[in-house]
Amino acid sequence: MPKMKTNRGAAKRFSKSASGKFQHRQSHRSHILTKKSSKRKRQLRNITAVHDNDQRAIARLVPYL
């Protein structure tokens, strides 16, 4: 059986937490920040867990992460 290839785009966007779940950075934080409230920008800073329903799909894209 040959090695599986990692989806490089997914590898750059997702990381694994200590508990083994995948995490991702939230969107809408890169530009046009002047019209967004401080509260919204502060909450977008956090890294959030990928939804449980999507965990297996991400695991297929990044098998060695």
GUMARSE-277271 format. One line per 2 residues: number of its first residue (from 0); their letters; for each residue x, y, z of N, C-alpha, C, O. Coordinates in Angstrom, 2 decimals, always signed. Atoms other than C-alpha are relative to their C-alpha. Layout:
BEGIN
NUM = a = X,Y,Z,X,Y,Z,X,Y,Z,X,Y,Z | ... $
# end
This chain:
BEGIN
0 = mp = +0.85,-1.19,+0.00,+0.00,+0.00,+0.00,+0.89,+1.25,+0.00,+1.72,+1.40,+0.90 | -0.82,-1.21,+0.01,+1.58,+3.35,-0.99,-0.45,+1.00,+1.07,-1.56,+0.91,+1.60 $
2 = km = +0.34,-1.05,-0.95,+1.66,+6.32,+1.31,-1.14,+0.84,-0.55,-1.29,+1.00,-1.76 | +1.07,-0.91,+0.41,-1.36,+8.61,+1.26,+0.59,+1.40,-0.12,+1.49,+1.78,+0.63 $
4 = kt = -0.47,-1.38,+0.15,-0.82,+12.16,+0.05,-0.83,+0.92,+0.88,-2.05,+0.80,+0.98 | +0.65,-1.01,-0.82,-1.60,+15.02,+2.39,-0.49,+1.13,-0.90,+0.23,+1.56,-1.79 $
6 = nr = +0.52,-1.18,+0.70,-3.81,+17.79,+1.02,+0.69,+1.22,+0.62,+0.42,+1.58,+1.76 | -0.83,-1.07,-0.57,-1.39,+20.70,+1.44,-0.82,+1.23,+0.40,-0.47,+1.90,+1.37 $
8 = ga = +0.86,-1.13,-0.37,-4.14,+23.35,+1.49,-0.63,-0.22,+1.36,-0.71,+0.70,+2.18 | +0.61,+0.33,-1.29,-5.84,+21.58,+4.38,+1.05,-0.02,+1.11,+0.76,+0.38,+2.24 $
10 = ak = -1.07,+0.07,-1.01,-2.52,+21.03,+6.18,+0.36,+1.38,+0.52,+0.73,+1.53,+1.68 | -0.31,-1.37,-0.41,-1.96,+24.79,+6.25,-1.13,+0.62,+0.82,-0.89,+1.56,+1.57 $
12 = rf = +1.15,-0.61,-0.67,-5.46,+25.51,+7.59,-0.40,-0.67,+1.30,-1.03,-0.04,+2.15 | +0.43,+0.74,-1.19,-5.93,+22.84,+10.26,+1.19,-0.48,+0.81,+2.25,-0.79,+0.26 $
14 = sk = -1.00,+0.59,-0.90,-3.93,+21.70,+13.28,-0.74,-0.89,+0.98,-1.96,-0.81,+1.11 | +0.61,+0.92,-0.94,-4.53,+19.06,+15.88,+0.20,+0.49,+1.42,+1.28,+0.97,+1.77 $
16 = sa = -0.11,-0.39,-1.39,-5.24,+19.82,+19.52,+0.57,-1.15,+0.81,+0.77,-2.25,+0.29 | -0.57,+1.04,-0.87,-3.83,+17.87,+22.46,-0.97,-1.17,+0.16,-0.54,-2.31,+0.37 $
18 = sg = +0.98,+1.08,-0.15,-7.08,+15.90,+22.67,-0.22,-0.76,-1.30,-0.96,-1.75,-1.33 | +0.10,+0.71,+1.27,-6.74,+14.89,+19.01,-1.06,+0.53,-0.95,-1.28,-0.03,-2.02 $
20 = kf = +1.01,-0.61,+0.88,-9.46,+17.13,+17.57,+0.68,+1.04,-0.89,+1.72,+1.58,-0.54 | -0.55,-0.99,+0.92,-8.84,+19.42,+14.61,-0.48,+1.39,+0.36,-1.62,+1.58,+0.78 $
22 = qh = +0.31,-1.39,-0.28,-8.74,+23.18,+15.07,+0.24,+0.82,-1.25,+0.99,+0.41,-2.14 | -0.22,-0.89,+1.13,-8.92,+26.06,+12.61,-0.12,+1.45,+0.44,-0.75,+1.75,+1.45 $
24 = rq = +0.11,-1.42,-0.25,-8.54,+29.83,+12.52,-1.31,+0.49,-0.61,-1.74,-0.02,-1.65 | +1.27,-0.50,+0.51,-11.75,+31.78,+12.02,+0.21,+0.98,-1.15,+1.24,+1.65,-1.24 $
26 = sh = -0.08,-0.89,+1.16,-12.44,+33.71,+8.84,-0.44,+1.42,+0.37,-0.83,+1.68,+1.51 | +0.42,-1.41,-0.13,-13.24,+37.44,+8.38,+0.91,+0.82,+0.91,+0.45,+1.78,+1.52 $
28 = rs = -0.89,-0.71,-0.91,-10.16,+38.60,+10.31,+1.18,+0.63,-0.74,+2.07,+1.20,-0.10 | -1.19,-0.42,+0.72,-7.75,+39.55,+7.51,-0.05,+1.44,-0.53,+0.99,+2.10,-0.59 $
30 = hi = +0.06,-1.38,+0.52,-9.02,+42.86,+6.09,-1.39,+0.57,+0.22,-2.31,-0.14,+0.65 | +1.22,-0.77,-0.25,-11.79,+45.49,+6.26,-0.40,-0.13,+1.48,-1.52,-0.51,+1.81 $
32 = lt = +0.23,+0.15,-1.43,-11.47,+45.55,+10.04,-0.60,+1.25,+0.63,-1.04,+1.21,+1.78 | +0.47,-1.25,-0.60,-12.55,+49.16,+10.55,-1.48,-0.02,+0.32,-1.91,+0.57,+1.32 $
34 = kk = +1.45,+0.01,-0.24,-16.27,+48.46,+10.28,-0.44,-1.09,+0.97,-1.61,-1.15,+1.34 | +0.34,+1.08,-0.94,-16.13,+45.43,+12.60,+0.24,+0.48,+1.42,+1.21,+1.20,+1.69 $
36 = ss = -0.11,-0.46,-1.39,-16.66,+45.98,+16.30,+1.18,-0.66,+0.69,+1.64,-1.72,+0.27 | -1.13,+0.53,-0.77,-13.88,+45.41,+18.82,-0.36,-1.37,+0.56,+0.48,-2.27,+0.59 $
38 = kr = +0.44,+1.28,-0.56,-15.91,+42.62,+20.39,+0.08,-1.11,-1.05,+0.54,-2.21,-0.77 | -0.01,+1.00,+1.07,-16.28,+40.83,+17.06,+1.42,-0.38,-0.38,+1.72,-1.56,-0.58 $
40 = kr = -1.39,+0.28,+0.35,-12.58,+41.16,+16.22,+0.69,-0.81,+1.10,+1.50,-1.69,+0.81 | -0.58,+0.73,-1.14,-11.61,+39.93,+19.69,-0.44,-1.45,-0.02,+0.37,-2.35,+0.23 $
42 = ql = +0.51,+1.37,+0.03,-13.83,+36.87,+19.36,+0.53,-0.79,-1.19,+0.66,-2.01,-1.12 | -0.54,+0.66,+1.19,-12.44,+36.10,+15.89,+1.47,-0.41,+0.17,+2.00,-1.19,-0.61 $
44 = rn = -1.39,+0.36,-0.26,-8.92,+35.87,+17.36,+0.15,-1.47,+0.40,+1.16,-2.10,+0.10 | -0.09,+1.34,-0.57,-9.68,+32.54,+18.99,+0.06,-1.08,-1.07,-0.53,-0.96,-2.14 $
46 = it = -0.02,+1.18,+0.85,-8.87,+29.22,+17.37,-1.14,-0.89,+0.46,-1.29,-1.15,+1.65 | +1.17,+0.80,-0.36,-12.00,+27.08,+17.24,+0.14,-1.42,-0.50,+0.86,-1.69,-1.46 $
48 = av = -0.02,+1.41,+0.39,-12.54,+23.35,+17.00,-0.89,-0.20,-1.22,-1.92,+0.45,-1.37 | +0.82,+0.39,+1.15,-13.83,+21.85,+13.78,-1.20,-0.77,+0.55,-1.06,-1.52,+1.51 $
50 = hd = +1.21,+0.67,-0.45,-17.40,+20.59,+14.19,+0.19,-1.52,-0.04,+0.86,-2.04,-0.93 | -0.16,+1.46,-0.12,-17.65,+16.93,+15.23,-0.37,-0.74,-1.29,+0.25,-1.75,-1.63 $
52 = nd = +0.43,+0.66,+1.24,-19.46,+16.02,+11.99,+1.06,+0.07,-1.09,+1.06,-0.75,-2.01 | -1.01,-0.19,+1.03,-16.47,+17.26,+9.95,+1.36,-0.57,+0.36,+2.27,-0.55,-0.47 $
54 = qr = -1.30,+0.48,-0.46,-13.64,+15.70,+11.98,+0.56,-1.12,-0.90,+1.74,-1.11,-1.23 | -0.48,+1.12,+0.81,-13.44,+12.50,+9.89,+0.41,+0.45,-1.40,+1.37,-0.07,-1.96 $
56 = ai = -0.33,-0.50,+1.33,-13.42,+14.41,+6.60,+1.37,+0.69,+0.00,+2.15,+0.52,-0.93 | -1.29,-0.67,-0.11,-10.48,+16.54,+7.76,+1.11,-1.03,+0.22,+2.20,-0.89,-0.33 $
58 = ar = -0.99,+1.04,-0.26,-8.65,+13.46,+9.02,+0.41,-0.71,-1.28,+1.56,-1.14,-1.41 | -0.34,+0.61,+1.29,-8.82,+12.01,+5.50,+0.92,+0.90,-0.82,+1.79,+0.41,-1.54 $
60 = lv = -0.81,-0.94,+0.77,-7.30,+15.16,+4.01,+1.41,+0.12,+0.53,+2.36,+0.32,-0.23 | -1.33,-0.13,-0.63,-4.41,+15.29,+6.49,+0.28,-1.25,+0.85,+0.18,-1.20,+2.07 $
62 = py = -0.13,+1.26,-0.74,-3.66,+11.66,+7.43,+1.17,-0.05,+0.98,+1.13,-0.82,+1.93 | -1.20,+0.08,-0.86,-0.25,+12.34,+9.05,+0.16,+1.20,+0.91,+1.25,+1.41,+1.45 $
64 = l = -0.08,-1.18,-0.85,-1.05,+15.51,+10.99,-0.16,-0.38,+1.45,-0.11,+0.49,+2.32 $
# end
